[in-house]
Amino acid sequence: MDLFLEILGSITPPIFIGLLFWFIMRAIIRSDSKERQVYAEIEAEERAKLEAKKP
């Protein structure tokens, strides 16, 4: 039983660090994706305004 607890104690921290890294990277990638989407929408609106102003 002691061996099992030692193994569990040595494996648990890397698993938690890996999960933390995964959540952080996921948040960064999702925020970048949403930022690009909003930027594309703003750019499309500005292009539509420029097209409307052309004679």
mmCIF entry with sequence, helices, sheets and N, C-alpha, C, O atoms, coordinates in Angstrom:
data_MODEL
# 
_entry.id   MODEL 
# 
_entity.id                         1 
_entity.type                       polymer 
_entity.pdbx_number_of_molecules   1 
# 
_entity_poly.entity_id                      1 
_entity_poly.type                           'polypeptide(L)' 
_entity_poly.nstd_linkage                   no 
_entity_poly.nstd_monomer                   no 
_entity_poly.pdbx_seq_one_letter_code       MDLFLEILGSITPPIFIGLLFWFIMRAIIRSDSKERQVYAEIEAEERAKLEAKKP 
_entity_poly.pdbx_seq_one_letter_code_can   MDLFLEILGSITPPIFIGLLFWFIMRAIIRSDSKERQVYAEIEAEERAKLEAKKP 
_entity_poly.pdbx_strand_id                 A 
# 
loop_
_entity_poly_seq.entity_id 
_entity_poly_seq.num 
_entity_poly_seq.mon_id 
_entity_poly_seq.hetero 
1 1  MET n 
1 2  ASP n 
1 3  LEU n 
1 4  PHE n 
1 5  LEU n 
1 6  GLU n 
1 7  ILE n 
1 8  LEU n 
1 9  GLY n 
1 10 SER n 
1 11 ILE n 
1 12 THR n 
1 13 PRO n 
1 14 PRO n 
1 15 ILE n 
1 16 PHE n 
1 17 ILE n 
1 18 GLY n 
1 19 LEU n 
1 20 LEU n 
1 21 PHE n 
1 22 TRP n 
1 23 PHE n 
1 24 ILE n 
1 25 MET n 
1 26 ARG n 
1 27 ALA n 
1 28 ILE n 
1 29 ILE n 
1 30 ARG n 
1 31 SER n 
1 32 ASP n 
1 33 SER n 
1 34 LYS n 
1 35 GLU n 
1 36 ARG n 
1 37 GLN n 
1 38 VAL n 
1 39 TYR n 
1 40 ALA n 
1 41 GLU n 
1 42 ILE n 
1 43 GLU n 
1 44 ALA n 
1 45 GLU n 
1 46 GLU n 
1 47 ARG n 
1 48 ALA n 
1 49 LYS n 
1 50 LEU n 
1 51 GLU n 
1 52 ALA n 
1 53 LYS n 
1 54 LYS n 
1 55 PRO n 
# 
_struct_asym.id          A 
_struct_asym.entity_id   1 
# 
_struct_conf.conf_type_id            HELX_P 
_struct_conf.id                      HELX_P1 
_struct_conf.pdbx_PDB_helix_id       AA1 
_struct_conf.beg_label_comp_id       ASP 
_struct_conf.beg_label_asym_id       A 
_struct_conf.beg_label_seq_id        2 
_struct_conf.pdbx_beg_PDB_ins_code   ? 
_struct_conf.end_label_comp_id       LYS 
_struct_conf.end_label_asym_id       A 
_struct_conf.end_label_seq_id        53 
_struct_conf.pdbx_end_PDB_ins_code   ? 
_struct_conf.beg_auth_comp_id        ASP 
_struct_conf.beg_auth_asym_id        A 
_struct_conf.beg_auth_seq_id         2 
_struct_conf.end_auth_comp_id        LYS 
_struct_conf.end_auth_asym_id        A 
_struct_conf.end_auth_seq_id         53 
_struct_conf.pdbx_PDB_helix_class    1 
_struct_conf.details                 ? 
_struct_conf.pdbx_PDB_helix_length   52 
# 
_struct_conf_type.id          HELX_P 
_struct_conf_type.criteria    ? 
_struct_conf_type.reference   ? 
# 
loop_
_atom_site.group_PDB 
_atom_site.id 
_atom_site.type_symbol 
_atom_site.label_atom_id 
_atom_site.label_alt_id 
_atom_site.label_comp_id 
_atom_site.label_asym_id 
_atom_site.label_entity_id 
_atom_site.label_seq_id 
_atom_site.pdbx_PDB_ins_code 
_atom_site.Cartn_x 
_atom_site.Cartn_y 
_atom_site.Cartn_z 
_atom_site.occupancy 
_atom_site.B_iso_or_equiv 
_atom_site.pdbx_formal_charge 
_atom_site.auth_seq_id 
_atom_site.auth_comp_id 
_atom_site.auth_asym_id 
_atom_site.auth_atom_id 
_atom_site.pdbx_PDB_model_num 
ATOM 1   N N  . MET A 1 1  ? 0.825   -1.197 0.000   1.00 0.00 ? 1  MET A N  1 
ATOM 2   C CA . MET A 1 1  ? 0.000   0.000  0.000   1.00 0.00 ? 1  MET A CA 1 
ATOM 3   C C  . MET A 1 1  ? 0.864   1.254  0.000   1.00 0.00 ? 1  MET A C  1 
ATOM 4   O O  . MET A 1 1  ? 0.510   2.260  -0.615  1.00 0.00 ? 1  MET A O  1 
ATOM 5   N N  . ASP A 1 2  ? 2.012   1.191  0.699   1.00 0.00 ? 2  ASP A N  1 
ATOM 6   C CA . ASP A 1 2  ? 2.899   2.347  0.729   1.00 0.00 ? 2  ASP A CA 1 
ATOM 7   C C  . ASP A 1 2  ? 3.434   2.668  -0.662  1.00 0.00 ? 2  ASP A C  1 
ATOM 8   O O  . ASP A 1 2  ? 3.572   3.835  -1.029  1.00 0.00 ? 2  ASP A O  1 
ATOM 9   N N  . LEU A 1 3  ? 3.733   1.620  -1.434  1.00 0.00 ? 3  LEU A N  1 
ATOM 10  C CA . LEU A 1 3  ? 4.234   1.828  -2.789  1.00 0.00 ? 3  LEU A CA 1 
ATOM 11  C C  . LEU A 1 3  ? 3.176   2.524  -3.644  1.00 0.00 ? 3  LEU A C  1 
ATOM 12  O O  . LEU A 1 3  ? 3.495   3.421  -4.424  1.00 0.00 ? 3  LEU A O  1 
ATOM 13  N N  . PHE A 1 4  ? 1.937   2.114  -3.498  1.00 0.00 ? 4  PHE A N  1 
ATOM 14  C CA . PHE A 1 4  ? 0.846   2.732  -4.249  1.00 0.00 ? 4  PHE A CA 1 
ATOM 15  C C  . PHE A 1 4  ? 0.720   4.215  -3.918  1.00 0.00 ? 4  PHE A C  1 
ATOM 16  O O  . PHE A 1 4  ? 0.549   5.036  -4.818  1.00 0.00 ? 4  PHE A O  1 
ATOM 17  N N  . LEU A 1 5  ? 0.803   4.564  -2.645  1.00 0.00 ? 5  LEU A N  1 
ATOM 18  C CA . LEU A 1 5  ? 0.700   5.968  -2.238  1.00 0.00 ? 5  LEU A CA 1 
ATOM 19  C C  . LEU A 1 5  ? 1.889   6.781  -2.742  1.00 0.00 ? 5  LEU A C  1 
ATOM 20  O O  . LEU A 1 5  ? 1.735   7.947  -3.108  1.00 0.00 ? 5  LEU A O  1 
ATOM 21  N N  . GLU A 1 6  ? 3.077   6.169  -2.762  1.00 0.00 ? 6  GLU A N  1 
ATOM 22  C CA . GLU A 1 6  ? 4.251   6.870  -3.290  1.00 0.00 ? 6  GLU A CA 1 
ATOM 23  C C  . GLU A 1 6  ? 4.102   7.127  -4.782  1.00 0.00 ? 6  GLU A C  1 
ATOM 24  O O  . GLU A 1 6  ? 4.424   8.208  -5.275  1.00 0.00 ? 6  GLU A O  1 
ATOM 25  N N  . ILE A 1 7  ? 3.609   6.117  -5.495  1.00 0.00 ? 7  ILE A N  1 
ATOM 26  C CA . ILE A 1 7  ? 3.395   6.281  -6.938  1.00 0.00 ? 7  ILE A CA 1 
ATOM 27  C C  . ILE A 1 7  ? 2.337   7.351  -7.190  1.00 0.00 ? 7  ILE A C  1 
ATOM 28  O O  . ILE A 1 7  ? 2.518   8.222  -8.042  1.00 0.00 ? 7  ILE A O  1 
ATOM 29  N N  . LEU A 1 8  ? 1.253   7.284  -6.459  1.00 0.00 ? 8  LEU A N  1 
ATOM 30  C CA . LEU A 1 8  ? 0.184   8.275  -6.607  1.00 0.00 ? 8  LEU A CA 1 
ATOM 31  C C  . LEU A 1 8  ? 0.693   9.676  -6.277  1.00 0.00 ? 8  LEU A C  1 
ATOM 32  O O  . LEU A 1 8  ? 0.361   10.639 -6.968  1.00 0.00 ? 8  LEU A O  1 
ATOM 33  N N  . GLY A 1 9  ? 1.492   9.788  -5.228  1.00 0.00 ? 9  GLY A N  1 
ATOM 34  C CA . GLY A 1 9  ? 2.039   11.087 -4.839  1.00 0.00 ? 9  GLY A CA 1 
ATOM 35  C C  . GLY A 1 9  ? 3.027   11.642 -5.842  1.00 0.00 ? 9  GLY A C  1 
ATOM 36  O O  . GLY A 1 9  ? 3.156   12.860 -5.966  1.00 0.00 ? 9  GLY A O  1 
ATOM 37  N N  . SER A 1 10 ? 3.731   10.775 -6.566  1.00 0.00 ? 10 SER A N  1 
ATOM 38  C CA . SER A 1 10 ? 4.699   11.262 -7.542  1.00 0.00 ? 10 SER A CA 1 
ATOM 39  C C  . SER A 1 10 ? 4.059   11.555 -8.896  1.00 0.00 ? 10 SER A C  1 
ATOM 40  O O  . SER A 1 10 ? 4.604   12.335 -9.677  1.00 0.00 ? 10 SER A O  1 
ATOM 41  N N  . ILE A 1 11 ? 2.924   10.950 -9.183  1.00 0.00 ? 11 ILE A N  1 
ATOM 42  C CA . ILE A 1 11 ? 2.258   11.170 -10.473 1.00 0.00 ? 11 ILE A CA 1 
ATOM 43  C C  . ILE A 1 11 ? 1.288   12.346 -10.414 1.00 0.00 ? 11 ILE A C  1 
ATOM 44  O O  . ILE A 1 11 ? 1.074   13.010 -11.428 1.00 0.00 ? 11 ILE A O  1 
ATOM 45  N N  . THR A 1 12 ? 0.708   12.613 -9.274  1.00 0.00 ? 12 THR A N  1 
ATOM 46  C CA . THR A 1 12 ? -0.320  13.646 -9.148  1.00 0.00 ? 12 THR A CA 1 
ATOM 47  C C  . THR A 1 12 ? 0.163   15.050 -9.526  1.00 0.00 ? 12 THR A C  1 
ATOM 48  O O  . THR A 1 12 ? -0.526  15.709 -10.305 1.00 0.00 ? 12 THR A O  1 
ATOM 49  N N  . PRO A 1 13 ? 1.294   15.550 -9.031  1.00 0.00 ? 13 PRO A N  1 
ATOM 50  C CA . PRO A 1 13 ? 1.704   16.916 -9.402  1.00 0.00 ? 13 PRO A CA 1 
ATOM 51  C C  . PRO A 1 13 ? 1.903   17.139 -10.902 1.00 0.00 ? 13 PRO A C  1 
ATOM 52  O O  . PRO A 1 13 ? 1.439   18.156 -11.416 1.00 0.00 ? 13 PRO A O  1 
ATOM 53  N N  . PRO A 1 14 ? 2.577   16.230 -11.636 1.00 0.00 ? 14 PRO A N  1 
ATOM 54  C CA . PRO A 1 14 ? 2.690   16.467 -13.081 1.00 0.00 ? 14 PRO A CA 1 
ATOM 55  C C  . PRO A 1 14 ? 1.347   16.473 -13.801 1.00 0.00 ? 14 PRO A C  1 
ATOM 56  O O  . PRO A 1 14 ? 1.161   17.211 -14.769 1.00 0.00 ? 14 PRO A O  1 
ATOM 57  N N  . ILE A 1 15 ? 0.416   15.656 -13.332 1.00 0.00 ? 15 ILE A N  1 
ATOM 58  C CA . ILE A 1 15 ? -0.913  15.642 -13.955 1.00 0.00 ? 15 ILE A CA 1 
ATOM 59  C C  . ILE A 1 15 ? -1.605  16.984 -13.747 1.00 0.00 ? 15 ILE A C  1 
ATOM 60  O O  . ILE A 1 15 ? -2.189  17.532 -14.682 1.00 0.00 ? 15 ILE A O  1 
ATOM 61  N N  . PHE A 1 16 ? -1.544  17.513 -12.531 1.00 0.00 ? 16 PHE A N  1 
ATOM 62  C CA . PHE A 1 16 ? -2.175  18.807 -12.266 1.00 0.00 ? 16 PHE A CA 1 
ATOM 63  C C  . PHE A 1 16 ? -1.494  19.936 -13.033 1.00 0.00 ? 16 PHE A C  1 
ATOM 64  O O  . PHE A 1 16 ? -2.171  20.830 -13.541 1.00 0.00 ? 16 PHE A O  1 
ATOM 65  N N  . ILE A 1 17 ? -0.177  19.910 -13.123 1.00 0.00 ? 17 ILE A N  1 
ATOM 66  C CA . ILE A 1 17 ? 0.539   20.936 -13.889 1.00 0.00 ? 17 ILE A CA 1 
ATOM 67  C C  . ILE A 1 17 ? 0.172   20.832 -15.368 1.00 0.00 ? 17 ILE A C  1 
ATOM 68  O O  . ILE A 1 17 ? -0.012  21.850 -16.035 1.00 0.00 ? 17 ILE A O  1 
ATOM 69  N N  . GLY A 1 18 ? 0.066   19.615 -15.879 1.00 0.00 ? 18 GLY A N  1 
ATOM 70  C CA . GLY A 1 18 ? -0.341  19.419 -17.271 1.00 0.00 ? 18 GLY A CA 1 
ATOM 71  C C  . GLY A 1 18 ? -1.739  19.942 -17.534 1.00 0.00 ? 18 GLY A C  1 
ATOM 72  O O  . GLY A 1 18 ? -1.984  20.580 -18.558 1.00 0.00 ? 18 GLY A O  1 
ATOM 73  N N  . LEU A 1 19 ? -2.657  19.677 -16.618 1.00 0.00 ? 19 LEU A N  1 
ATOM 74  C CA . LEU A 1 19 ? -4.021  20.184 -16.774 1.00 0.00 ? 19 LEU A CA 1 
ATOM 75  C C  . LEU A 1 19 ? -4.064  21.705 -16.700 1.00 0.00 ? 19 LEU A C  1 
ATOM 76  O O  . LEU A 1 19 ? -4.790  22.345 -17.461 1.00 0.00 ? 19 LEU A O  1 
ATOM 77  N N  . LEU A 1 20 ? -3.301  22.278 -15.800 1.00 0.00 ? 20 LEU A N  1 
ATOM 78  C CA . LEU A 1 20 ? -3.237  23.735 -15.686 1.00 0.00 ? 20 LEU A CA 1 
ATOM 79  C C  . LEU A 1 20 ? -2.700  24.348 -16.977 1.00 0.00 ? 20 LEU A C  1 
ATOM 80  O O  . LEU A 1 20 ? -3.252  25.326 -17.480 1.00 0.00 ? 20 LEU A O  1 
ATOM 81  N N  . PHE A 1 21 ? -1.622  23.772 -17.510 1.00 0.00 ? 21 PHE A N  1 
ATOM 82  C CA . PHE A 1 21 ? -1.054  24.248 -18.773 1.00 0.00 ? 21 PHE A CA 1 
ATOM 83  C C  . PHE A 1 21 ? -2.080  24.137 -19.894 1.00 0.00 ? 21 PHE A C  1 
ATOM 84  O O  . PHE A 1 21 ? -2.206  25.050 -20.711 1.00 0.00 ? 21 PHE A O  1 
ATOM 85  N N  . TRP A 1 22 ? -2.816  23.025 -19.941 1.00 0.00 ? 22 TRP A N  1 
ATOM 86  C CA . TRP A 1 22 ? -3.810  22.814 -20.985 1.00 0.00 ? 22 TRP A CA 1 
ATOM 87  C C  . TRP A 1 22 ? -4.927  23.860 -20.907 1.00 0.00 ? 22 TRP A C  1 
ATOM 88  O O  . TRP A 1 22 ? -5.333  24.408 -21.931 1.00 0.00 ? 22 TRP A O  1 
ATOM 89  N N  . PHE A 1 23 ? -5.425  24.140 -19.694 1.00 0.00 ? 23 PHE A N  1 
ATOM 90  C CA . PHE A 1 23 ? -6.478  25.146 -19.536 1.00 0.00 ? 23 PHE A CA 1 
ATOM 91  C C  . PHE A 1 23 ? -5.993  26.533 -19.945 1.00 0.00 ? 23 PHE A C  1 
ATOM 92  O O  . PHE A 1 23 ? -6.733  27.282 -20.583 1.00 0.00 ? 23 PHE A O  1 
ATOM 93  N N  . ILE A 1 24 ? -4.764  26.882 -19.584 1.00 0.00 ? 24 ILE A N  1 
ATOM 94  C CA . ILE A 1 24 ? -4.223  28.196 -19.940 1.00 0.00 ? 24 ILE A CA 1 
ATOM 95  C C  . ILE A 1 24 ? -4.069  28.320 -21.449 1.00 0.00 ? 24 ILE A C  1 
ATOM 96  O O  . ILE A 1 24 ? -4.465  29.330 -22.030 1.00 0.00 ? 24 ILE A O  1 
ATOM 97  N N  . MET A 1 25 ? -3.497  27.303 -22.090 1.00 0.00 ? 25 MET A N  1 
ATOM 98  C CA . MET A 1 25 ? -3.321  27.352 -23.541 1.00 0.00 ? 25 MET A CA 1 
ATOM 99  C C  . MET A 1 25 ? -4.669  27.389 -24.258 1.00 0.00 ? 25 MET A C  1 
ATOM 100 O O  . MET A 1 25 ? -4.819  28.090 -25.259 1.00 0.00 ? 25 MET A O  1 
ATOM 101 N N  . ARG A 1 26 ? -5.642  26.647 -23.760 1.00 0.00 ? 26 ARG A N  1 
ATOM 102 C CA . ARG A 1 26 ? -6.978  26.648 -24.350 1.00 0.00 ? 26 ARG A CA 1 
ATOM 103 C C  . ARG A 1 26 ? -7.605  28.035 -24.268 1.00 0.00 ? 26 ARG A C  1 
ATOM 104 O O  . ARG A 1 26 ? -8.223  28.500 -25.226 1.00 0.00 ? 26 ARG A O  1 
ATOM 105 N N  . ALA A 1 27 ? -7.446  28.693 -23.124 1.00 0.00 ? 27 ALA A N  1 
ATOM 106 C CA . ALA A 1 27 ? -8.000  30.038 -22.956 1.00 0.00 ? 27 ALA A CA 1 
ATOM 107 C C  . ALA A 1 27 ? -7.325  31.025 -23.901 1.00 0.00 ? 27 ALA A C  1 
ATOM 108 O O  . ALA A 1 27 ? -7.994  31.876 -24.487 1.00 0.00 ? 27 ALA A O  1 
ATOM 109 N N  . ILE A 1 28 ? -6.016  30.919 -24.052 1.00 0.00 ? 28 ILE A N  1 
ATOM 110 C CA . ILE A 1 28 ? -5.284  31.819 -24.946 1.00 0.00 ? 28 ILE A CA 1 
ATOM 111 C C  . ILE A 1 28 ? -5.730  31.614 -26.387 1.00 0.00 ? 28 ILE A C  1 
ATOM 112 O O  . ILE A 1 28 ? -5.984  32.583 -27.102 1.00 0.00 ? 28 ILE A O  1 
ATOM 113 N N  . ILE A 1 29 ? -5.824  30.374 -26.811 1.00 0.00 ? 29 ILE A N  1 
ATOM 114 C CA . ILE A 1 29 ? -6.208  30.090 -28.200 1.00 0.00 ? 29 ILE A CA 1 
ATOM 115 C C  . ILE A 1 29 ? -7.641  30.528 -28.474 1.00 0.00 ? 29 ILE A C  1 
ATOM 116 O O  . ILE A 1 29 ? -7.924  31.087 -29.534 1.00 0.00 ? 29 ILE A O  1 
ATOM 117 N N  . ARG A 1 30 ? -8.539  30.282 -27.537 1.00 0.00 ? 30 ARG A N  1 
ATOM 118 C CA . ARG A 1 30 ? -9.930  30.712 -27.736 1.00 0.00 ? 30 ARG A CA 1 
ATOM 119 C C  . ARG A 1 30 ? -10.055 32.226 -27.770 1.00 0.00 ? 30 ARG A C  1 
ATOM 120 O O  . ARG A 1 30 ? -10.817 32.761 -28.576 1.00 0.00 ? 30 ARG A O  1 
ATOM 121 N N  . SER A 1 31 ? -9.325  32.924 -26.916 1.00 0.00 ? 31 SER A N  1 
ATOM 122 C CA . SER A 1 31 ? -9.421  34.385 -26.915 1.00 0.00 ? 31 SER A CA 1 
ATOM 123 C C  . SER A 1 31 ? -8.843  34.948 -28.205 1.00 0.00 ? 31 SER A C  1 
ATOM 124 O O  . SER A 1 31 ? -9.367  35.926 -28.738 1.00 0.00 ? 31 SER A O  1 
ATOM 125 N N  . ASP A 1 32 ? -7.769  34.347 -28.714 1.00 0.00 ? 32 ASP A N  1 
ATOM 126 C CA . ASP A 1 32 ? -7.195  34.802 -29.973 1.00 0.00 ? 32 ASP A CA 1 
ATOM 127 C C  . ASP A 1 32 ? -8.180  34.574 -31.115 1.00 0.00 ? 32 ASP A C  1 
ATOM 128 O O  . ASP A 1 32 ? -8.322  35.424 -31.995 1.00 0.00 ? 32 ASP A O  1 
ATOM 129 N N  . SER A 1 33 ? -8.844  33.453 -31.102 1.00 0.00 ? 33 SER A N  1 
ATOM 130 C CA . SER A 1 33 ? -9.822  33.145 -32.140 1.00 0.00 ? 33 SER A CA 1 
ATOM 131 C C  . SER A 1 33 ? -10.976 34.137 -32.124 1.00 0.00 ? 33 SER A C  1 
ATOM 132 O O  . SER A 1 33 ? -11.403 34.619 -33.173 1.00 0.00 ? 33 SER A O  1 
ATOM 133 N N  . LYS A 1 34 ? -11.475 34.436 -30.944 1.00 0.00 ? 34 LYS A N  1 
ATOM 134 C CA . LYS A 1 34 ? -12.582 35.396 -30.831 1.00 0.00 ? 34 LYS A CA 1 
ATOM 135 C C  . LYS A 1 34 ? -12.131 36.798 -31.233 1.00 0.00 ? 34 LYS A C  1 
ATOM 136 O O  . LYS A 1 34 ? -12.894 37.542 -31.850 1.00 0.00 ? 34 LYS A O  1 
ATOM 137 N N  . GLU A 1 35 ? -10.900 37.160 -30.888 1.00 0.00 ? 35 GLU A N  1 
ATOM 138 C CA . GLU A 1 35 ? -10.387 38.476 -31.259 1.00 0.00 ? 35 GLU A CA 1 
ATOM 139 C C  . GLU A 1 35 ? -10.288 38.600 -32.772 1.00 0.00 ? 35 GLU A C  1 
ATOM 140 O O  . GLU A 1 35 ? -10.631 39.641 -33.332 1.00 0.00 ? 35 GLU A O  1 
ATOM 141 N N  . ARG A 1 36 ? -9.826  37.555 -33.434 1.00 0.00 ? 36 ARG A N  1 
ATOM 142 C CA . ARG A 1 36 ? -9.747  37.576 -34.895 1.00 0.00 ? 36 ARG A CA 1 
ATOM 143 C C  . ARG A 1 36 ? -11.132 37.680 -35.525 1.00 0.00 ? 36 ARG A C  1 
ATOM 144 O O  . ARG A 1 36 ? -11.311 38.365 -36.532 1.00 0.00 ? 36 ARG A O  1 
ATOM 145 N N  . GLN A 1 37 ? -12.104 37.003 -34.936 1.00 0.00 ? 37 GLN A N  1 
ATOM 146 C CA . GLN A 1 37 ? -13.469 37.051 -35.454 1.00 0.00 ? 37 GLN A CA 1 
ATOM 147 C C  . GLN A 1 37 ? -14.049 38.461 -35.329 1.00 0.00 ? 37 GLN A C  1 
ATOM 148 O O  . GLN A 1 37 ? -14.658 38.964 -36.272 1.00 0.00 ? 37 GLN A O  1 
ATOM 149 N N  . VAL A 1 38 ? -13.866 39.091 -34.188 1.00 0.00 ? 38 VAL A N  1 
ATOM 150 C CA . VAL A 1 38 ? -14.368 40.448 -33.977 1.00 0.00 ? 38 VAL A CA 1 
ATOM 151 C C  . VAL A 1 38 ? -13.657 41.416 -34.918 1.00 0.00 ? 38 VAL A C  1 
ATOM 152 O O  . VAL A 1 38 ? -14.291 42.304 -35.487 1.00 0.00 ? 38 VAL A O  1 
ATOM 153 N N  . TYR A 1 39 ? -12.345 41.251 -35.085 1.00 0.00 ? 39 TYR A N  1 
ATOM 154 C CA . TYR A 1 39 ? -11.591 42.119 -35.987 1.00 0.00 ? 39 TYR A CA 1 
ATOM 155 C C  . TYR A 1 39 ? -12.106 41.976 -37.421 1.00 0.00 ? 39 TYR A C  1 
ATOM 156 O O  . TYR A 1 39 ? -12.221 42.972 -38.136 1.00 0.00 ? 39 TYR A O  1 
ATOM 157 N N  . ALA A 1 40 ? -12.415 40.760 -37.844 1.00 0.00 ? 40 ALA A N  1 
ATOM 158 C CA . ALA A 1 40 ? -12.936 40.540 -39.193 1.00 0.00 ? 40 ALA A CA 1 
ATOM 159 C C  . ALA A 1 40 ? -14.301 41.202 -39.365 1.00 0.00 ? 40 ALA A C  1 
ATOM 160 O O  . ALA A 1 40 ? -14.592 41.759 -40.424 1.00 0.00 ? 40 ALA A O  1 
ATOM 161 N N  . GLU A 1 41 ? -15.136 41.143 -38.332 1.00 0.00 ? 41 GLU A N  1 
ATOM 162 C CA . GLU A 1 41 ? -16.447 41.794 -38.413 1.00 0.00 ? 41 GLU A CA 1 
ATOM 163 C C  . GLU A 1 41 ? -16.303 43.308 -38.520 1.00 0.00 ? 41 GLU A C  1 
ATOM 164 O O  . GLU A 1 41 ? -16.998 43.940 -39.315 1.00 0.00 ? 41 GLU A O  1 
ATOM 165 N N  . ILE A 1 42 ? -15.418 43.887 -37.735 1.00 0.00 ? 42 ILE A N  1 
ATOM 166 C CA . ILE A 1 42 ? -15.194 45.337 -37.780 1.00 0.00 ? 42 ILE A CA 1 
ATOM 167 C C  . ILE A 1 42 ? -14.644 45.734 -39.144 1.00 0.00 ? 42 ILE A C  1 
ATOM 168 O O  . ILE A 1 42 ? -15.060 46.738 -39.723 1.00 0.00 ? 42 ILE A O  1 
ATOM 169 N N  . GLU A 1 43 ? -13.709 44.943 -39.651 1.00 0.00 ? 43 GLU A N  1 
ATOM 170 C CA . GLU A 1 43 ? -13.124 45.248 -40.956 1.00 0.00 ? 43 GLU A CA 1 
ATOM 171 C C  . GLU A 1 43 ? -14.182 45.166 -42.056 1.00 0.00 ? 43 GLU A C  1 
ATOM 172 O O  . GLU A 1 43 ? -14.177 45.988 -42.973 1.00 0.00 ? 43 GLU A O  1 
ATOM 173 N N  . ALA A 1 44 ? -15.083 44.196 -41.982 1.00 0.00 ? 44 ALA A N  1 
ATOM 174 C CA . ALA A 1 44 ? -16.152 44.074 -42.973 1.00 0.00 ? 44 ALA A CA 1 
ATOM 175 C C  . ALA A 1 44 ? -17.093 45.273 -42.908 1.00 0.00 ? 44 ALA A C  1 
ATOM 176 O O  . ALA A 1 44 ? -17.544 45.764 -43.943 1.00 0.00 ? 44 ALA A O  1 
ATOM 177 N N  . GLU A 1 45 ? -17.390 45.741 -41.710 1.00 0.00 ? 45 GLU A N  1 
ATOM 178 C CA . GLU A 1 45 ? -18.239 46.928 -41.569 1.00 0.00 ? 45 GLU A CA 1 
ATOM 179 C C  . GLU A 1 45 ? -17.569 48.156 -42.178 1.00 0.00 ? 45 GLU A C  1 
ATOM 180 O O  . GLU A 1 45 ? -18.217 48.941 -42.869 1.00 0.00 ? 45 GLU A O  1 
ATOM 181 N N  . GLU A 1 46 ? -16.294 48.318 -41.925 1.00 0.00 ? 46 GLU A N  1 
ATOM 182 C CA . GLU A 1 46 ? -15.570 49.473 -42.468 1.00 0.00 ? 46 GLU A CA 1 
ATOM 183 C C  . GLU A 1 46 ? -15.497 49.410 -43.993 1.00 0.00 ? 46 GLU A C  1 
ATOM 184 O O  . GLU A 1 46 ? -15.628 50.435 -44.662 1.00 0.00 ? 46 GLU A O  1 
ATOM 185 N N  . ARG A 1 47 ? -15.292 48.226 -44.538 1.00 0.00 ? 47 ARG A N  1 
ATOM 186 C CA . ARG A 1 47 ? -15.266 48.093 -46.001 1.00 0.00 ? 47 ARG A CA 1 
ATOM 187 C C  . ARG A 1 47 ? -16.634 48.408 -46.597 1.00 0.00 ? 47 ARG A C  1 
ATOM 188 O O  . ARG A 1 47 ? -16.722 49.012 -47.666 1.00 0.00 ? 47 ARG A O  1 
ATOM 189 N N  . ALA A 1 48 ? -17.698 48.002 -45.912 1.00 0.00 ? 48 ALA A N  1 
ATOM 190 C CA . ALA A 1 48 ? -19.049 48.300 -46.397 1.00 0.00 ? 48 ALA A CA 1 
ATOM 191 C C  . ALA A 1 48 ? -19.302 49.802 -46.374 1.00 0.00 ? 48 ALA A C  1 
ATOM 192 O O  . ALA A 1 48 ? -19.944 50.333 -47.281 1.00 0.00 ? 48 ALA A O  1 
ATOM 193 N N  . LYS A 1 49 ? -18.807 50.492 -45.351 1.00 0.00 ? 49 LYS A N  1 
ATOM 194 C CA . LYS A 1 49 ? -18.955 51.947 -45.283 1.00 0.00 ? 49 LYS A CA 1 
ATOM 195 C C  . LYS A 1 49 ? -18.207 52.622 -46.422 1.00 0.00 ? 49 LYS A C  1 
ATOM 196 O O  . LYS A 1 49 ? -18.713 53.565 -47.029 1.00 0.00 ? 49 LYS A O  1 
ATOM 197 N N  . LEU A 1 50 ? -17.001 52.140 -46.714 1.00 0.00 ? 50 LEU A N  1 
ATOM 198 C CA . LEU A 1 50 ? -16.226 52.724 -47.810 1.00 0.00 ? 50 LEU A CA 1 
ATOM 199 C C  . LEU A 1 50 ? -16.904 52.483 -49.152 1.00 0.00 ? 50 LEU A C  1 
ATOM 200 O O  . LEU A 1 50 ? -16.910 53.369 -50.006 1.00 0.00 ? 50 LEU A O  1 
ATOM 201 N N  . GLU A 1 51 ? -17.469 51.309 -49.349 1.00 0.00 ? 51 GLU A N  1 
ATOM 202 C CA . GLU A 1 51 ? -18.170 51.009 -50.597 1.00 0.00 ? 51 GLU A CA 1 
ATOM 203 C C  . GLU A 1 51 ? -19.412 51.882 -50.742 1.00 0.00 ? 51 GLU A C  1 
ATOM 204 O O  . GLU A 1 51 ? -19.760 52.279 -51.855 1.00 0.00 ? 51 GLU A O  1 
ATOM 205 N N  . ALA A 1 52 ? -20.078 52.182 -49.645 1.00 0.00 ? 52 ALA A N  1 
ATOM 206 C CA . ALA A 1 52 ? -21.281 53.014 -49.695 1.00 0.00 ? 52 ALA A CA 1 
ATOM 207 C C  . ALA A 1 52 ? -20.932 54.462 -50.034 1.00 0.00 ? 52 ALA A C  1 
ATOM 208 O O  . ALA A 1 52 ? -21.741 55.162 -50.642 1.00 0.00 ? 52 ALA A O  1 
ATOM 209 N N  . LYS A 1 53 ? -19.747 54.917 -49.652 1.00 0.00 ? 53 LYS A N  1 
ATOM 210 C CA . LYS A 1 53 ? -19.347 56.299 -49.906 1.00 0.00 ? 53 LYS A CA 1 
ATOM 211 C C  . LYS A 1 53 ? -18.851 56.512 -51.328 1.00 0.00 ? 53 LYS A C  1 
ATOM 212 O O  . LYS A 1 53 ? -18.828 57.648 -51.802 1.00 0.00 ? 53 LYS A O  1 
ATOM 213 N N  . LYS A 1 54 ? -18.454 55.452 -52.019 1.00 0.00 ? 54 LYS A N  1 
ATOM 214 C CA . LYS A 1 54 ? -17.952 55.597 -53.388 1.00 0.00 ? 54 LYS A CA 1 
ATOM 215 C C  . LYS A 1 54 ? -19.093 56.010 -54.309 1.00 0.00 ? 54 LYS A C  1 
ATOM 216 O O  . LYS A 1 54 ? -20.214 55.516 -54.187 1.00 0.00 ? 54 LYS A O  1 
ATOM 217 N N  . PRO A 1 55 ? -18.796 56.919 -55.231 1.00 0.00 ? 55 PRO A N  1 
ATOM 218 C CA . PRO A 1 55 ? -19.859 57.376 -56.154 1.00 0.00 ? 55 PRO A CA 1 
ATOM 219 C C  . PRO A 1 55 ? -20.209 56.357 -57.214 1.00 0.00 ? 55 PRO A C  1 
ATOM 220 O O  . PRO A 1 55 ? -21.079 56.609 -58.048 1.00 0.00 ? 55 PRO A O  1 
# 
